[in-house]
Amino acid sequence: MSPRRHLWNCRRSRRHSLSRSTRAELQFPVSRVDRLLREGQGAYRLSSATPVFLTAVLEYLIANILDLAGKEACTNHRVRISPEHVQTALINNENLRRLFQPGAFSQPTASPHLPEN
């Protein structure tokens, strides 16, 4: 066996590394979401599935918003989606309007401890 053939067989058997986004079949970067979660002050410990799940939720929301905005652009006889189309899509959809309204994710305030009578 020639040395070239031996090197080719070694390269062929080596397994290529896959990104977490590719393994989860997502378009958004899982590694970036993981980095941003760890840099933030949200949690001390994170599961390895947490950034994958959050990335999937973000991708799902963005896909729905862009789908509605694309339909809005078609009704206005436009080819490109503009920020006005996205805004109109968010206003017209009840669930998205409630999700993006101000105060939807407000922090809970600590209530003073009341002794039981």
DRENGUMAR-985881 format. One record per residue (C-alpha): residue number from 1; residue in one letter; y, x, z. Coordinates in Angstrom, 2 decimals. Layout:
BEGIN
     n   res        py        px        pz
   NUM     a         Y         X         Z
...
***
This chain:
BEGIN
     n   res        py        px        pz
     1     m      0.00      0.00      0.00
     2     s      3.38      1.38     -0.94
     3     p      6.13      1.76      1.68
     4     r      8.36     -0.70     -0.18
     5     r      5.81     -3.48     -0.02
     6     h      5.30     -2.86      3.69
     7     l      9.06     -3.16      4.38
     8     w      9.25     -6.35      2.34
     9     n      6.47     -7.92      4.40
    10     c      8.25     -6.99      7.65
    11     r     11.49     -8.53      6.47
    12     r      9.72    -11.64      5.31
    13     s      8.03    -12.29      8.65
    14     r     11.25    -11.87     10.65
    15     r     12.57    -15.19     11.84
    16     h     16.18    -16.02     11.05
    17     s     18.38    -17.23     13.87
    18     l     19.72    -20.75     13.57
    19     s     22.92    -21.98     15.16
    20     r     22.79    -24.81     17.65
    21     s     24.76    -26.97     15.22
    22     t     22.14    -26.41     12.54
    23     r     19.28    -27.13     14.91
    24     a     20.93    -30.37     16.04
    25     e     21.83    -31.23     12.42
    26     l     25.53    -31.52     13.29
    27     q     28.62    -30.52     11.33
    28     f     30.83    -29.82     14.35
    29     p     30.45    -26.46     16.13
    30     v     28.33    -26.78     19.28
    31     s     29.17    -23.23     20.40
    32     r     32.90    -23.93     20.35
    33     v     32.48    -27.11     22.40
    34     d     30.31    -25.16     24.85
    35     r     32.96    -22.43     25.16
    36     l     35.75    -24.96     25.71
    37     l     33.72    -26.80     28.36
    38     r     33.01    -23.57     30.23
    39     e     36.62    -22.35     30.01
    40     g     37.95    -25.66     31.33
    41     q     37.90    -26.56     34.98
    42     g     35.69    -29.62     34.50
    43     a     32.33    -28.51     35.87
    44     y     30.79    -25.51     37.55
    45     r     27.36    -25.91     35.98
    46     l     26.42    -27.28     32.57
    47     s     23.10    -28.19     31.06
    48     s     22.24    -26.61     27.72
    49     a     22.13    -30.13     26.22
    50     t     25.63    -31.07     27.39
    51     p     27.63    -29.45     24.57
    52     v     25.13    -30.71     21.97
    53     f     25.46    -34.28     23.22
    54     l     29.25    -34.11     23.46
    55     t     29.47    -32.63     19.95
    56     a     27.29    -35.44     18.59
    57     v     29.52    -38.05     20.24
    58     l     32.67    -36.43     18.84
    59     e     31.16    -36.24     15.37
    60     y     30.12    -39.91     15.54
    61     l     33.62    -41.03     16.61
    62     i     35.35    -38.97     13.92
    63     a     32.96    -40.26     11.25
    64     n     33.71    -43.87     12.23
    65     i     37.46    -43.27     12.31
    66     l     37.44    -41.56      8.92
    67     d     35.28    -44.31      7.45
    68     l     37.73    -46.99      8.61
    69     a     40.70    -44.91      7.45
    70     g     39.08    -44.46      4.04
    71     k     38.62    -48.20      3.70
    72     e     42.26    -48.67      4.70
    73     a     43.34    -46.16      2.06
    74     c     41.29    -48.01     -0.58
    75     t     42.93    -51.32      0.31
    76     n     46.33    -49.64     -0.20
    77     h     45.13    -48.27     -3.57
    78     r     45.27    -44.65     -2.41
    79     v     42.80    -41.82     -2.96
    80     r     43.78    -39.63      0.00
    81     i     43.70    -40.58      3.65
    82     s     47.09    -40.18      5.31
    83     p     47.90    -40.22      9.04
    84     e     49.25    -43.75      8.60
    85     h     45.82    -44.89      7.40
    86     v     44.17    -43.37     10.46
    87     q     46.73    -45.00     12.74
    88     t     46.26    -48.40     11.09
    89     a     42.48    -48.07     11.35
    90     l     42.75    -47.29     15.08
    91     i     45.06    -50.24     15.66
    92     n     42.94    -52.72     13.71
    93     n     39.63    -51.84     15.42
    94     e     39.33    -53.43     18.87
    95     n     36.93    -50.86     20.36
    96     l     38.84    -47.84     19.10
    97     r     42.15    -49.36     20.21
    98     r     40.81    -49.75     23.76
    99     l     39.37    -46.23     23.69
   100     f     42.63    -44.57     22.64
   101     q     45.08    -46.68     24.63
   102     p     47.21    -44.82     27.18
   103     g     45.58    -44.69     30.58
   104     a     42.03    -45.24     29.32
   105     f     40.88    -42.00     30.99
   106     s     43.13    -41.87     34.02
   107     q     42.00    -39.84     36.98
   108     p     40.84    -41.88     39.98
   109     t     43.14    -41.58     42.96
   110     a     41.70    -40.73     46.33
   111     s     41.90    -43.76     48.60
   112     p     42.60    -43.14     52.28
   113     h     39.63    -43.49     54.57
   114     l     39.75    -46.88     56.30
   115     p     37.72    -47.25     59.47
   116     e     35.31    -50.17     59.52
   117     n     36.05    -52.88     62.07
***
